[in-house]
Amino acid sequence: MARRVERADVAALARGCALLGSGGGGVTTHLELIARSASWPVDLVCVDDLDPATPCIAAAFAGSTMVLTERLPGIEPFAPLVAAVERWLGREVPALCSFEIGGLNGLTGPVAAGGRVLVDADCMGRALPRIDQVSLVVDGVPGLVFAVTTGAGVTLIESARPTDVESLVRAALQQAGGTGAVVVGGFTVGDLRQHAMPGMLSRALDLGRAFLGARELPVPEFAEALGGRLLAVGRIRDALTGPVDPQVQSFEISGADGAVHRLVTRTETLALVTDGALVSSSPDVLAVVDARTRAILEVPQLKLGQHVAVVELPVSGWWRASRERMRRVVPSFYGIEALDPAW
């Protein structure tokens, strides 16, 4: 059954996507503005309601989200990439699903659909920084093709090796100035049943509605309304940069209950340690909000003296279905040892 989403739902969808960003994925503000100009209403169609042989694509912005806020995309940023994928495949593609539900890309579905059926499924389940963490790539779905902006044109990439896809897409984005658009095709709606996470757009919308309705509640009740687990409330007392990877940071939070928490981040929040014991880590979502205003905070927005609350939101069970999937999202994948969850 299709679920209708109206223009008035953009704010709720954006808040849900921001929470699923786990501190990353990019601020949703400019995508909210673009999404409001899209054609509404939009119907989210369940994977099981479509012919599994239906060709599908997914679209996203990639590269530096900070650069993207300075170089706003055009009115139809995905059109040339979709056209290139369709030329490569030799057919039109009637369906589109979400590429990355966490952060700003959670809103690209309505923007990029362009009259296509919007399938209620996602290929990450949260925000993740690398193309080789796309579920279709992780599972090795054959025949995938990626179209990437290069600044002056479009590059097409087809490779069965995930590391090649990641490095070549990254090189094309660098040529484009550090940010751009990506479209992946060569898969079907049937592939999404096994190799993606159905229902994530609906989940983001429900999560955002819960957030908007619970902002005034005390922090414990706020976390409960989100369906999450409150892990920490306190003040950021210190911040340290990793000695090997400067993108790795550790924020010390002095808990209101006397506990000492350590929030480990990279481009997203990856783990929380309390009094020396691992409490939660990726792939679960660690959403950080301002304990006073309930503003959803990205990693670059974390500062000394802030009063924050850390809420764990469970990620799709898809990631935990195999060790090969899990190894692509746990902290050790980023070179951060001793913080992987048990699985």
Summary of the structure (lengths in Angstrom):
residues: 343
radius of gyration: 19.2
end to end distance: 34.1
largest distance: 62.2
contacts: 1232
relative contact order: 0.15
helix: 34%
strand: 29%
